[in-house]
Amino acid sequence: MLKIHPQHVPYVPLVSVPFTTSTEETFTIWMKSLILSGKGCTVFDSNGRIVYRVDNYNRKYCDEVYLMDSTGKVLFTIRRKKFRLSKFWEGFRTFSGRVNDEDKNPGFEVRKSCRILRCDSICEVIVRLHGDQPCQRYRIESCPGKSTFKIVDKLGRLITEVKRKQSKSGVSLGEDVLTMVVEPHIDHSLVMGLVVVYSLINGTM
């Protein structure tokens, strides 16, 4: 039976990891919650240790979810907003790791663009995690019906790529098992927050 996480090492469920590293980081995203009958995802690092999780307690398409670390500490509170006819998502960085203790201003905002004549799907992202710095703009790009999508900056430079995971022998795992590669010096907790929003928009979480 194929392993979901990439390395055959003793399983250590709790791990404290830096959110930014100087090297490229690879994660495995299993689009399943650790909670029985729950909706969400579980994220493993390259050593097979759980680093992030989302548990929605069987509430698919809900308006508020929490991105947590392996211990259950809330990193981002993610909310769906409505303004007139438009819908968008906002992510709030939390201070203490508890619910309702987040920054009053959103750290990021994601809106889906309408591209009627194009087959691809684009989400526009604004990131403003640091109040003393100008906001940063990213795009989430994908093709309908495919598991592969990527996050690029405003110049089109690759930040993150997510695609269906393959074993070392080249065998594709299930559609709910993905590989996420994050470029160096990128906050992968933020990236994971954007991946969660994209999954919510597309109904895969």
Biotite code that builds the C-alpha atoms (Angstrom):
import biotite.structure as struc

atoms = struc.array([
    struc.Atom([0.000, 0.000, 0.000], chain_id="A", res_id=1, res_name="MET", atom_name="CA", element="C"),
    struc.Atom([1.365, 3.394, -0.974], chain_id="A", res_id=2, res_name="LEU", atom_name="CA", element="C"),
    struc.Atom([2.283, 5.831, 1.773], chain_id="A", res_id=3, res_name="LYS", atom_name="CA", element="C"),
    struc.Atom([0.635, 9.254, 1.818], chain_id="A", res_id=4, res_name="ILE", atom_name="CA", element="C"),
    struc.Atom([3.576, 10.926, 3.486], chain_id="A", res_id=5, res_name="HIS", atom_name="CA", element="C"),
    struc.Atom([6.876, 10.802, 1.575], chain_id="A", res_id=6, res_name="PRO", atom_name="CA", element="C"),
    struc.Atom([9.379, 9.211, 3.952], chain_id="A", res_id=7, res_name="GLN", atom_name="CA", element="C"),
    struc.Atom([9.308, 5.915, 5.845], chain_id="A", res_id=8, res_name="HIS", atom_name="CA", element="C"),
    struc.Atom([10.375, 7.264, 9.244], chain_id="A", res_id=9, res_name="VAL", atom_name="CA", element="C"),
    struc.Atom([9.044, 6.882, 12.780], chain_id="A", res_id=10, res_name="PRO", atom_name="CA", element="C"),
    struc.Atom([5.838, 8.879, 12.985], chain_id="A", res_id=11, res_name="TYR", atom_name="CA", element="C"),
    struc.Atom([6.062, 11.977, 15.163], chain_id="A", res_id=12, res_name="VAL", atom_name="CA", element="C"),
    struc.Atom([2.701, 13.804, 15.163], chain_id="A", res_id=13, res_name="PRO", atom_name="CA", element="C"),
    struc.Atom([3.692, 17.047, 16.869], chain_id="A", res_id=14, res_name="LEU", atom_name="CA", element="C"),
    struc.Atom([6.334, 19.315, 15.395], chain_id="A", res_id=15, res_name="VAL", atom_name="CA", element="C"),
    struc.Atom([7.218, 22.986, 15.656], chain_id="A", res_id=16, res_name="SER", atom_name="CA", element="C"),
    struc.Atom([8.477, 24.326, 12.334], chain_id="A", res_id=17, res_name="VAL", atom_name="CA", element="C"),
    struc.Atom([9.642, 27.739, 11.137], chain_id="A", res_id=18, res_name="PRO", atom_name="CA", element="C"),
    struc.Atom([7.232, 29.318, 8.674], chain_id="A", res_id=19, res_name="PHE", atom_name="CA", element="C"),
    struc.Atom([10.042, 30.509, 6.403], chain_id="A", res_id=20, res_name="THR", atom_name="CA", element="C"),
    struc.Atom([13.192, 28.636, 5.401], chain_id="A", res_id=21, res_name="THR", atom_name="CA", element="C"),
    struc.Atom([16.172, 29.359, 3.161], chain_id="A", res_id=22, res_name="SER", atom_name="CA", element="C"),
    struc.Atom([15.608, 26.248, 1.055], chain_id="A", res_id=23, res_name="THR", atom_name="CA", element="C"),
    struc.Atom([12.806, 24.865, -1.065], chain_id="A", res_id=24, res_name="GLU", atom_name="CA", element="C"),
    struc.Atom([10.249, 22.985, 1.034], chain_id="A", res_id=25, res_name="GLU", atom_name="CA", element="C"),
    struc.Atom([8.060, 20.073, -0.068], chain_id="A", res_id=26, res_name="THR", atom_name="CA", element="C"),
    struc.Atom([4.819, 19.137, 1.681], chain_id="A", res_id=27, res_name="PHE", atom_name="CA", element="C"),
    struc.Atom([2.182, 16.461, 1.194], chain_id="A", res_id=28, res_name="THR", atom_name="CA", element="C"),
    struc.Atom([-1.438, 17.605, 1.423], chain_id="A", res_id=29, res_name="ILE", atom_name="CA", element="C"),
    struc.Atom([-3.990, 14.924, 2.227], chain_id="A", res_id=30, res_name="TRP", atom_name="CA", element="C"),
    struc.Atom([-7.451, 16.356, 1.592], chain_id="A", res_id=31, res_name="MET", atom_name="CA", element="C"),
    struc.Atom([-8.885, 14.568, 4.609], chain_id="A", res_id=32, res_name="LYS", atom_name="CA", element="C"),
    struc.Atom([-9.514, 15.741, 8.157], chain_id="A", res_id=33, res_name="SER", atom_name="CA", element="C"),
    struc.Atom([-8.104, 13.925, 11.174], chain_id="A", res_id=34, res_name="LEU", atom_name="CA", element="C"),
    struc.Atom([-11.592, 14.201, 12.688], chain_id="A", res_id=35, res_name="ILE", atom_name="CA", element="C"),
    struc.Atom([-13.896, 11.278, 11.888], chain_id="A", res_id=36, res_name="LEU", atom_name="CA", element="C"),
    struc.Atom([-16.514, 12.377, 9.319], chain_id="A", res_id=37, res_name="SER", atom_name="CA", element="C"),
    struc.Atom([-14.963, 15.852, 9.266], chain_id="A", res_id=38, res_name="GLY", atom_name="CA", element="C"),
    struc.Atom([-14.051, 17.997, 6.267], chain_id="A", res_id=39, res_name="LYS", atom_name="CA", element="C"),
    struc.Atom([-10.629, 19.559, 5.885], chain_id="A", res_id=40, res_name="GLY", atom_name="CA", element="C"),
    struc.Atom([-7.043, 18.548, 5.187], chain_id="A", res_id=41, res_name="CYS", atom_name="CA", element="C"),
    struc.Atom([-3.868, 17.303, 6.852], chain_id="A", res_id=42, res_name="THR", atom_name="CA", element="C"),
    struc.Atom([-0.414, 18.513, 5.782], chain_id="A", res_id=43, res_name="VAL", atom_name="CA", element="C"),
    struc.Atom([2.824, 16.557, 6.239], chain_id="A", res_id=44, res_name="PHE", atom_name="CA", element="C"),
    struc.Atom([6.396, 17.811, 5.887], chain_id="A", res_id=45, res_name="ASP", atom_name="CA", element="C"),
    struc.Atom([9.085, 15.910, 3.963], chain_id="A", res_id=46, res_name="SER", atom_name="CA", element="C"),
    struc.Atom([9.756, 13.741, 7.033], chain_id="A", res_id=47, res_name="ASN", atom_name="CA", element="C"),
    struc.Atom([6.148, 12.588, 7.266], chain_id="A", res_id=48, res_name="GLY", atom_name="CA", element="C"),
    struc.Atom([5.319, 14.719, 10.313], chain_id="A", res_id=49, res_name="ARG", atom_name="CA", element="C"),
    struc.Atom([2.048, 16.635, 10.569], chain_id="A", res_id=50, res_name="ILE", atom_name="CA", element="C"),
    struc.Atom([2.633, 20.398, 10.406], chain_id="A", res_id=51, res_name="VAL", atom_name="CA", element="C"),
    struc.Atom([-0.763, 21.878, 9.424], chain_id="A", res_id=52, res_name="TYR", atom_name="CA", element="C"),
    struc.Atom([-4.392, 20.805, 9.616], chain_id="A", res_id=53, res_name="ARG", atom_name="CA", element="C"),
    struc.Atom([-7.904, 22.001, 8.912], chain_id="A", res_id=54, res_name="VAL", atom_name="CA", element="C"),
    struc.Atom([-10.879, 20.337, 10.633], chain_id="A", res_id=55, res_name="ASP", atom_name="CA", element="C"),
    struc.Atom([-14.346, 21.524, 9.627], chain_id="A", res_id=56, res_name="ASN", atom_name="CA", element="C"),
    struc.Atom([-16.415, 18.959, 11.531], chain_id="A", res_id=57, res_name="TYR", atom_name="CA", element="C"),
    struc.Atom([-18.526, 17.861, 8.569], chain_id="A", res_id=58, res_name="ASN", atom_name="CA", element="C"),
    struc.Atom([-19.359, 21.411, 7.478], chain_id="A", res_id=59, res_name="ARG", atom_name="CA", element="C"),
    struc.Atom([-18.572, 21.552, 3.776], chain_id="A", res_id=60, res_name="LYS", atom_name="CA", element="C"),
    struc.Atom([-18.741, 24.980, 2.117], chain_id="A", res_id=61, res_name="TYR", atom_name="CA", element="C"),
    struc.Atom([-18.813, 26.722, 5.527], chain_id="A", res_id=62, res_name="CYS", atom_name="CA", element="C"),
    struc.Atom([-18.137, 30.447, 5.859], chain_id="A", res_id=63, res_name="ASP", atom_name="CA", element="C"),
    struc.Atom([-15.359, 30.201, 8.462], chain_id="A", res_id=64, res_name="GLU", atom_name="CA", element="C"),
    struc.Atom([-12.485, 27.736, 8.816], chain_id="A", res_id=65, res_name="VAL", atom_name="CA", element="C"),
    struc.Atom([-9.290, 27.619, 10.865], chain_id="A", res_id=66, res_name="TYR", atom_name="CA", element="C"),
    struc.Atom([-5.815, 26.761, 9.641], chain_id="A", res_id=67, res_name="LEU", atom_name="CA", element="C"),
    struc.Atom([-4.003, 25.182, 12.590], chain_id="A", res_id=68, res_name="MET", atom_name="CA", element="C"),
    struc.Atom([-0.592, 23.752, 13.352], chain_id="A", res_id=69, res_name="ASP", atom_name="CA", element="C"),
    struc.Atom([-0.193, 20.131, 14.477], chain_id="A", res_id=70, res_name="SER", atom_name="CA", element="C"),
    struc.Atom([-1.039, 20.986, 18.109], chain_id="A", res_id=71, res_name="THR", atom_name="CA", element="C"),
    struc.Atom([-4.318, 22.684, 17.228], chain_id="A", res_id=72, res_name="GLY", atom_name="CA", element="C"),
    struc.Atom([-3.011, 26.253, 17.551], chain_id="A", res_id=73, res_name="LYS", atom_name="CA", element="C"),
    struc.Atom([-4.932, 28.505, 15.143], chain_id="A", res_id=74, res_name="VAL", atom_name="CA", element="C"),
    struc.Atom([-2.637, 30.276, 12.678], chain_id="A", res_id=75, res_name="LEU", atom_name="CA", element="C"),
    struc.Atom([-5.230, 31.853, 10.387], chain_id="A", res_id=76, res_name="PHE", atom_name="CA", element="C"),
    struc.Atom([-8.964, 32.394, 10.711], chain_id="A", res_id=77, res_name="THR", atom_name="CA", element="C"),
    struc.Atom([-10.367, 32.310, 7.173], chain_id="A", res_id=78, res_name="ILE", atom_name="CA", element="C"),
    struc.Atom([-13.771, 33.865, 6.469], chain_id="A", res_id=79, res_name="ARG", atom_name="CA", element="C"),
    struc.Atom([-15.958, 34.115, 3.391], chain_id="A", res_id=80, res_name="ARG", atom_name="CA", element="C"),
    struc.Atom([-17.319, 37.615, 2.822], chain_id="A", res_id=81, res_name="LYS", atom_name="CA", element="C"),
    struc.Atom([-20.087, 38.995, 0.615], chain_id="A", res_id=82, res_name="LYS", atom_name="CA", element="C"),
    struc.Atom([-20.326, 42.492, -0.809], chain_id="A", res_id=83, res_name="PHE", atom_name="CA", element="C"),
    struc.Atom([-23.262, 43.124, -3.091], chain_id="A", res_id=84, res_name="ARG", atom_name="CA", element="C"),
    struc.Atom([-22.990, 40.430, -5.769], chain_id="A", res_id=85, res_name="LEU", atom_name="CA", element="C"),
    struc.Atom([-19.355, 39.557, -5.152], chain_id="A", res_id=86, res_name="SER", atom_name="CA", element="C"),
    struc.Atom([-17.865, 36.990, -2.790], chain_id="A", res_id=87, res_name="LYS", atom_name="CA", element="C"),
    struc.Atom([-14.320, 36.887, -1.486], chain_id="A", res_id=88, res_name="PHE", atom_name="CA", element="C"),
    struc.Atom([-12.256, 35.335, 1.300], chain_id="A", res_id=89, res_name="TRP", atom_name="CA", element="C"),
    struc.Atom([-10.184, 37.006, 4.012], chain_id="A", res_id=90, res_name="GLU", atom_name="CA", element="C"),
    struc.Atom([-7.500, 35.462, 6.221], chain_id="A", res_id=91, res_name="GLY", atom_name="CA", element="C"),
    struc.Atom([-6.740, 36.863, 9.677], chain_id="A", res_id=92, res_name="PHE", atom_name="CA", element="C"),
    struc.Atom([-3.470, 35.995, 11.426], chain_id="A", res_id=93, res_name="ARG", atom_name="CA", element="C"),
    struc.Atom([-4.102, 35.002, 15.051], chain_id="A", res_id=94, res_name="THR", atom_name="CA", element="C"),
    struc.Atom([-2.075, 36.230, 18.026], chain_id="A", res_id=95, res_name="PHE", atom_name="CA", element="C"),
    struc.Atom([-2.365, 33.577, 20.712], chain_id="A", res_id=96, res_name="SER", atom_name="CA", element="C"),
    struc.Atom([-3.487, 30.631, 18.601], chain_id="A", res_id=97, res_name="GLY", atom_name="CA", element="C"),
    struc.Atom([-7.028, 30.788, 19.974], chain_id="A", res_id=98, res_name="ARG", atom_name="CA", element="C"),
    struc.Atom([-10.286, 31.424, 18.142], chain_id="A", res_id=99, res_name="VAL", atom_name="CA", element="C"),
    struc.Atom([-11.487, 35.079, 18.142], chain_id="A", res_id=100, res_name="ASN", atom_name="CA", element="C"),
    struc.Atom([-8.030, 36.421, 18.960], chain_id="A", res_id=101, res_name="ASP", atom_name="CA", element="C"),
    struc.Atom([-6.981, 37.454, 15.483], chain_id="A", res_id=102, res_name="GLU", atom_name="CA", element="C"),
    struc.Atom([-5.732, 40.697, 13.966], chain_id="A", res_id=103, res_name="ASP", atom_name="CA", element="C"),
    struc.Atom([-8.604, 43.109, 13.276], chain_id="A", res_id=104, res_name="LYS", atom_name="CA", element="C"),
    struc.Atom([-7.290, 43.652, 9.735], chain_id="A", res_id=105, res_name="ASN", atom_name="CA", element="C"),
    struc.Atom([-7.089, 40.765, 7.248], chain_id="A", res_id=106, res_name="PRO", atom_name="CA", element="C"),
    struc.Atom([-3.618, 39.504, 6.410], chain_id="A", res_id=107, res_name="GLY", atom_name="CA", element="C"),
    struc.Atom([-4.743, 38.428, 2.961], chain_id="A", res_id=108, res_name="PHE", atom_name="CA", element="C"),
    struc.Atom([-7.724, 38.644, 0.633], chain_id="A", res_id=109, res_name="GLU", atom_name="CA", element="C"),
    struc.Atom([-8.602, 36.298, -2.235], chain_id="A", res_id=110, res_name="VAL", atom_name="CA", element="C"),
    struc.Atom([-11.044, 37.053, -5.053], chain_id="A", res_id=111, res_name="ARG", atom_name="CA", element="C"),
    struc.Atom([-11.877, 34.841, -8.004], chain_id="A", res_id=112, res_name="LYS", atom_name="CA", element="C"),
    struc.Atom([-11.604, 36.565, -11.375], chain_id="A", res_id=113, res_name="SER", atom_name="CA", element="C"),
    struc.Atom([-14.198, 36.106, -14.105], chain_id="A", res_id=114, res_name="CYS", atom_name="CA", element="C"),
    struc.Atom([-12.546, 34.969, -17.355], chain_id="A", res_id=115, res_name="ARG", atom_name="CA", element="C"),
    struc.Atom([-15.422, 33.807, -19.546], chain_id="A", res_id=116, res_name="ILE", atom_name="CA", element="C"),
    struc.Atom([-13.390, 33.334, -22.717], chain_id="A", res_id=117, res_name="LEU", atom_name="CA", element="C"),
    struc.Atom([-10.488, 31.552, -21.017], chain_id="A", res_id=118, res_name="ARG", atom_name="CA", element="C"),
    struc.Atom([-10.333, 27.904, -19.911], chain_id="A", res_id=119, res_name="CYS", atom_name="CA", element="C"),
    struc.Atom([-8.092, 28.644, -16.946], chain_id="A", res_id=120, res_name="ASP", atom_name="CA", element="C"),
    struc.Atom([-9.085, 29.837, -13.491], chain_id="A", res_id=121, res_name="SER", atom_name="CA", element="C"),
    struc.Atom([-7.483, 32.832, -11.798], chain_id="A", res_id=122, res_name="ILE", atom_name="CA", element="C"),
    struc.Atom([-7.726, 34.058, -8.217], chain_id="A", res_id=123, res_name="CYS", atom_name="CA", element="C"),
    struc.Atom([-6.310, 37.459, -7.325], chain_id="A", res_id=124, res_name="GLU", atom_name="CA", element="C"),
    struc.Atom([-4.547, 37.675, -3.950], chain_id="A", res_id=125, res_name="VAL", atom_name="CA", element="C"),
    struc.Atom([-3.627, 40.718, -1.864], chain_id="A", res_id=126, res_name="ILE", atom_name="CA", element="C"),
    struc.Atom([-1.299, 40.123, 1.105], chain_id="A", res_id=127, res_name="VAL", atom_name="CA", element="C"),
    struc.Atom([-0.822, 42.733, 3.811], chain_id="A", res_id=128, res_name="ARG", atom_name="CA", element="C"),
    struc.Atom([0.595, 40.840, 6.793], chain_id="A", res_id=129, res_name="LEU", atom_name="CA", element="C"),
    struc.Atom([3.015, 43.616, 7.756], chain_id="A", res_id=130, res_name="HIS", atom_name="CA", element="C"),
    struc.Atom([1.357, 46.949, 8.467], chain_id="A", res_id=131, res_name="GLY", atom_name="CA", element="C"),
    struc.Atom([4.526, 48.981, 7.851], chain_id="A", res_id=132, res_name="ASP", atom_name="CA", element="C"),
    struc.Atom([5.125, 47.485, 4.398], chain_id="A", res_id=133, res_name="GLN", atom_name="CA", element="C"),
    struc.Atom([3.216, 47.860, 1.121], chain_id="A", res_id=134, res_name="PRO", atom_name="CA", element="C"),
    struc.Atom([0.803, 45.077, 0.231], chain_id="A", res_id=135, res_name="CYS", atom_name="CA", element="C"),
    struc.Atom([1.942, 42.298, -2.076], chain_id="A", res_id=136, res_name="GLN", atom_name="CA", element="C"),
    struc.Atom([-0.067, 40.888, -4.973], chain_id="A", res_id=137, res_name="ARG", atom_name="CA", element="C"),
    struc.Atom([-0.158, 37.274, -6.100], chain_id="A", res_id=138, res_name="TYR", atom_name="CA", element="C"),
    struc.Atom([-2.238, 35.117, -8.425], chain_id="A", res_id=139, res_name="ARG", atom_name="CA", element="C"),
    struc.Atom([-3.456, 31.546, -8.080], chain_id="A", res_id=140, res_name="ILE", atom_name="CA", element="C"),
    struc.Atom([-3.564, 29.980, -11.551], chain_id="A", res_id=141, res_name="GLU", atom_name="CA", element="C"),
    struc.Atom([-5.026, 26.646, -12.601], chain_id="A", res_id=142, res_name="SER", atom_name="CA", element="C"),
    struc.Atom([-6.893, 24.765, -15.318], chain_id="A", res_id=143, res_name="CYS", atom_name="CA", element="C"),
    struc.Atom([-10.418, 23.431, -14.703], chain_id="A", res_id=144, res_name="PRO", atom_name="CA", element="C"),
    struc.Atom([-10.632, 19.708, -14.004], chain_id="A", res_id=145, res_name="GLY", atom_name="CA", element="C"),
    struc.Atom([-6.966, 19.400, -13.035], chain_id="A", res_id=146, res_name="LYS", atom_name="CA", element="C"),
    struc.Atom([-5.363, 19.073, -9.618], chain_id="A", res_id=147, res_name="SER", atom_name="CA", element="C"),
    struc.Atom([-2.396, 21.242, -10.595], chain_id="A", res_id=148, res_name="THR", atom_name="CA", element="C"),
    struc.Atom([-2.312, 24.914, -9.696], chain_id="A", res_id=149, res_name="PHE", atom_name="CA", element="C"),
    struc.Atom([0.370, 27.428, -8.851], chain_id="A", res_id=150, res_name="LYS", atom_name="CA", element="C"),
    struc.Atom([0.828, 30.676, -6.978], chain_id="A", res_id=151, res_name="ILE", atom_name="CA", element="C"),
    struc.Atom([2.879, 33.372, -8.713], chain_id="A", res_id=152, res_name="VAL", atom_name="CA", element="C"),
    struc.Atom([3.828, 36.928, -7.800], chain_id="A", res_id=153, res_name="ASP", atom_name="CA", element="C"),
    struc.Atom([2.838, 40.004, -9.806], chain_id="A", res_id=154, res_name="LYS", atom_name="CA", element="C"),
    struc.Atom([5.797, 39.450, -12.157], chain_id="A", res_id=155, res_name="LEU", atom_name="CA", element="C"),
    struc.Atom([4.781, 35.854, -12.832], chain_id="A", res_id=156, res_name="GLY", atom_name="CA", element="C"),
    struc.Atom([7.579, 34.324, -10.746], chain_id="A", res_id=157, res_name="ARG", atom_name="CA", element="C"),
    struc.Atom([6.697, 30.982, -9.199], chain_id="A", res_id=158, res_name="LEU", atom_name="CA", element="C"),
    struc.Atom([6.011, 30.999, -5.452], chain_id="A", res_id=159, res_name="ILE", atom_name="CA", element="C"),
    struc.Atom([4.320, 27.625, -4.979], chain_id="A", res_id=160, res_name="THR", atom_name="CA", element="C"),
    struc.Atom([3.174, 24.719, -7.133], chain_id="A", res_id=161, res_name="GLU", atom_name="CA", element="C"),
    struc.Atom([0.590, 22.134, -6.079], chain_id="A", res_id=162, res_name="VAL", atom_name="CA", element="C"),
    struc.Atom([-0.028, 18.962, -8.066], chain_id="A", res_id=163, res_name="LYS", atom_name="CA", element="C"),
    struc.Atom([-1.171, 15.372, -7.680], chain_id="A", res_id=164, res_name="ARG", atom_name="CA", element="C"),
    struc.Atom([1.367, 13.364, -5.717], chain_id="A", res_id=165, res_name="LYS", atom_name="CA", element="C"),
    struc.Atom([3.312, 10.524, -7.303], chain_id="A", res_id=166, res_name="GLN", atom_name="CA", element="C"),
    struc.Atom([5.262, 7.719, -5.663], chain_id="A", res_id=167, res_name="SER", atom_name="CA", element="C"),
    struc.Atom([8.967, 7.280, -6.322], chain_id="A", res_id=168, res_name="LYS", atom_name="CA", element="C"),
    struc.Atom([8.077, 4.752, -9.015], chain_id="A", res_id=169, res_name="SER", atom_name="CA", element="C"),
    struc.Atom([5.870, 7.302, -10.781], chain_id="A", res_id=170, res_name="GLY", atom_name="CA", element="C"),
    struc.Atom([2.497, 5.932, -9.697], chain_id="A", res_id=171, res_name="VAL", atom_name="CA", element="C"),
    struc.Atom([-0.092, 8.677, -9.083], chain_id="A", res_id=172, res_name="SER", atom_name="CA", element="C"),
    struc.Atom([-1.802, 8.566, -5.720], chain_id="A", res_id=173, res_name="LEU", atom_name="CA", element="C"),
    struc.Atom([-5.469, 9.448, -5.235], chain_id="A", res_id=174, res_name="GLY", atom_name="CA", element="C"),
    struc.Atom([-6.821, 12.812, -6.336], chain_id="A", res_id=175, res_name="GLU", atom_name="CA", element="C"),
    struc.Atom([-7.014, 13.816, -2.677], chain_id="A", res_id=176, res_name="ASP", atom_name="CA", element="C"),
    struc.Atom([-3.242, 13.433, -2.147], chain_id="A", res_id=177, res_name="VAL", atom_name="CA", element="C"),
    struc.Atom([-1.215, 16.415, -3.388], chain_id="A", res_id=178, res_name="LEU", atom_name="CA", element="C"),
    struc.Atom([2.382, 17.611, -3.363], chain_id="A", res_id=179, res_name="THR", atom_name="CA", element="C"),
    struc.Atom([3.058, 21.258, -2.511], chain_id="A", res_id=180, res_name="MET", atom_name="CA", element="C"),
    struc.Atom([6.471, 22.753, -3.295], chain_id="A", res_id=181, res_name="VAL", atom_name="CA", element="C"),
    struc.Atom([7.210, 26.159, -1.731], chain_id="A", res_id=182, res_name="VAL", atom_name="CA", element="C"),
    struc.Atom([10.086, 28.309, -2.938], chain_id="A", res_id=183, res_name="GLU", atom_name="CA", element="C"),
    struc.Atom([12.771, 29.535, -0.466], chain_id="A", res_id=184, res_name="PRO", atom_name="CA", element="C"),
    struc.Atom([12.110, 32.535, 1.835], chain_id="A", res_id=185, res_name="HIS", atom_name="CA", element="C"),
    struc.Atom([8.331, 32.212, 1.474], chain_id="A", res_id=186, res_name="ILE", atom_name="CA", element="C"),
    struc.Atom([6.001, 31.986, 4.496], chain_id="A", res_id=187, res_name="ASP", atom_name="CA", element="C"),
    struc.Atom([4.504, 28.536, 3.932], chain_id="A", res_id=188, res_name="HIS", atom_name="CA", element="C"),
    struc.Atom([1.835, 29.070, 6.596], chain_id="A", res_id=189, res_name="SER", atom_name="CA", element="C"),
    struc.Atom([0.566, 31.942, 4.442], chain_id="A", res_id=190, res_name="LEU", atom_name="CA", element="C"),
    struc.Atom([0.829, 29.755, 1.335], chain_id="A", res_id=191, res_name="VAL", atom_name="CA", element="C"),
    struc.Atom([-1.157, 27.041, 3.094], chain_id="A", res_id=192, res_name="MET", atom_name="CA", element="C"),
    struc.Atom([-3.819, 29.604, 3.951], chain_id="A", res_id=193, res_name="GLY", atom_name="CA", element="C"),
    struc.Atom([-4.122, 30.481, 0.258], chain_id="A", res_id=194, res_name="LEU", atom_name="CA", element="C"),
    struc.Atom([-4.299, 26.791, -0.669], chain_id="A", res_id=195, res_name="VAL", atom_name="CA", element="C"),
    struc.Atom([-7.138, 26.329, 1.833], chain_id="A", res_id=196, res_name="VAL", atom_name="CA", element="C"),
    struc.Atom([-9.072, 29.240, 0.299], chain_id="A", res_id=197, res_name="VAL", atom_name="CA", element="C"),
    struc.Atom([-8.544, 27.901, -3.216], chain_id="A", res_id=198, res_name="TYR", atom_name="CA", element="C"),
    struc.Atom([-9.830, 24.494, -2.101], chain_id="A", res_id=199, res_name="SER", atom_name="CA", element="C"),
    struc.Atom([-12.906, 26.116, -0.536], chain_id="A", res_id=200, res_name="LEU", atom_name="CA", element="C"),
    struc.Atom([-13.608, 28.109, -3.704], chain_id="A", res_id=201, res_name="ILE", atom_name="CA", element="C"),
    struc.Atom([-13.426, 24.942, -5.808], chain_id="A", res_id=202, res_name="ASN", atom_name="CA", element="C"),
    struc.Atom([-15.428, 22.800, -3.380], chain_id="A", res_id=203, res_name="GLY", atom_name="CA", element="C"),
    struc.Atom([-12.653, 20.290, -2.685], chain_id="A", res_id=204, res_name="THR", atom_name="CA", element="C"),
    struc.Atom([-12.694, 20.946, 1.063], chain_id="A", res_id=205, res_name="MET", atom_name="CA", element="C"),
])
